[in-house]
Amino acid sequence: MFKDRLENIIKDVEEAKKRSGRTHDVTIVAVSKRFPLEDIENAYDTTGHTIYGENRIQEALDKSASLMKTRPDVQVHFIGHIQTNKVKYLKNNFALIHSVDSEKLAEFMQKHFEKEDRVQDVLVQVNIAHDENKSGTGEEDAFQLCDFIRSCPNLHLRGLMMMPPLVDDVEDNRCYFTRMKKMFDKCNDIKGYNIDTLSMGMSGDYQVAVEEGSTMVRVGTALFGHRQY
Ligand SMILES: *Cc1c(COP(=O)(O)O)cnc(C)c1O
């Protein structure tokens, strides 16, 4: 089941790249939140797919701790909002944290990872649509936050992440994907950041996101099915 779904998504992504004349690699993060550990184990065992996304700290830590023991090449990405009082729980668990959305959080993370004596890869989450229901830094403040993270020796800025508003017609969100891609290009061409990851696109809109230049899609429902809660 997972295997067929993953193959379909890979095919869709390749077609979206072709339609838009893009040749870069697109990473698929299989969002396993709310699904049991066994579903990830099965997904990995049947396909070899290594990258999974989680959005709640405790659930993410529990799953990644088990996977590290039994399937050490599985990587867990943290894609959910992080409260500053939860930073202390971040151990050596996450290959990438997608959701740094304030200087305060970055400051807490810097102090924490300095103590842990390692460098954590992160993305800045941008609330490009000024959606009240979503976290993320405003478009105007994003460069300032990126500059701040780049000044933190224990954080490594890898790119940007975005979650679009909920809409009926995904075409309504195309403009946000386009704007994120412009911002991503500005980060490299004008600011000289040398970042490689633009995380955008979910089950309902990953084709549009890839057409507009996404390098990493986060797909849950279309891979694992509907979540129970
Ligand atoms: C749940 C979630 C996804 C996946 O959503 P689907 O619509 O199930 O594909 C992607 N990104 C984030 C940040 C999420 O919380």
The ligand as an ORCA input file, in Angstrom:
! r2SCAN-3c Opt
* xyz 0 1
  C       0.657     17.164      8.855
  C       1.664     17.995      8.151
  C       1.984     17.748      6.812
  C       1.354     16.668      5.968
  O       0.019     16.978      5.680
  P      -0.820     16.045      4.677
  O      -1.881     16.959      4.188
  O      -1.354     14.919      5.472
  O       0.080     15.621      3.596
  C       2.966     18.551      6.229
  N       3.589     19.532      6.910
  C       3.297     19.790      8.199
  C       4.032     20.894      8.889
  C       2.329     19.048      8.860
  O       2.052     19.325     10.143
*
